[in-house]
Each structure stands twice: as C-alpha cells, then as structure tokens.
Amino acid sequence: LRDRKSIRISTDNGTTWTPVFDCDGNNTVPFCQPWPAFTNRLGDDWDVISIPVNAALVGQVGMIEFNYNTVDSGQGWERGWRVDDMNFARCD
C-alpha cells in the first residue's frame, strides 16, 4: 500500500481548503516516490521542489497543510513531512 500525501491551502482560516498537490498516482516529485527509492540518501540531501498554485490564490494570505496519512503501519520509521525552507513567489 502507498502512503497518502497531499498539500492544501486555505485562505479563510481553515474553513475551506484548496488542493494544490496530491501524490495519489503521481510519482513526478521525490516525496511521492515509493519506498525504498531514497533509502541510500544522506539526511541532509534535500530536493528543491516547485509546485504551482491556482491563479486565484496569488496575493492571498493563507495557511498551508501538509497531509500525510500512512496506510501501512509496518513502516514505523517513516514519520511524515520534512520541510527545511519555503519560498513563495509569483512567476509570470
């Protein structure tokens, strides 16, 4: 079974959420790769990932939710998201 990972944004203090990325069936970014794809990496080996958002979110103030739902309890070593740094930019 694969773990479920997604990213959502809320601009109304968590009342509603807009999905911006979901790993369900998507292996295009490293954090969606199934284990053991990255078992030989060093702890400080980070990936730079850029995720575009809906144009309606540009200029808004909001909250970001990184959802991680493990569906295979046998993989207790995996603890969820590890985010080192975030930057937000408008790219025209």
C-alpha positions, 0 to 999 in steps of 0.5 A, spaced: 500 500 500 502 507 498 502 512 503 497 518 502 500 525 501 497 531 499 498 539 500 492 544 501 491 551 502 486 555 505 485 562 505 479 563 510 482 560 516 481 553 515 474 553 513 475 551 506 481 548 503 484 548 496 488 542 493 494 544 490 498 537 490 496 530 491 501 524 490 495 519 489 498 516 482 503 521 481 510 519 482 513 526 478 516 529 485 521 525 490 516 525 496 511 521 492 516 516 490 515 509 493 519 506 498 525 504 498 527 509 492 531 514 497 533 509 502 541 510 500 540 518 501 544 522 506 539 526 511 541 532 509 540 531 501 534 535 500 530 536 493 528 543 491 521 542 489 516 547 485 509 546 485 504 551 482 498 554 485 491 556 482 491 563 479 486 565 484 490 564 490 496 569 488 496 575 493 492 571 498 494 570 505 493 563 507 495 557 511 498 551 508 497 543 510 501 538 509 497 531 509 500 525 510 496 519 512 500 512 512 496 506 510 501 501 512 503 501 519 509 496 518 513 502 516 514 505 523 520 509 521 517 513 516 514 519 520 511 524 515 513 531 512 520 534 512 520 541 510 527 545 511 525 552 507 519 555 503 519 560 498 513 563 495 513 567 489 509 569 483 512 567 476 509 570 470 
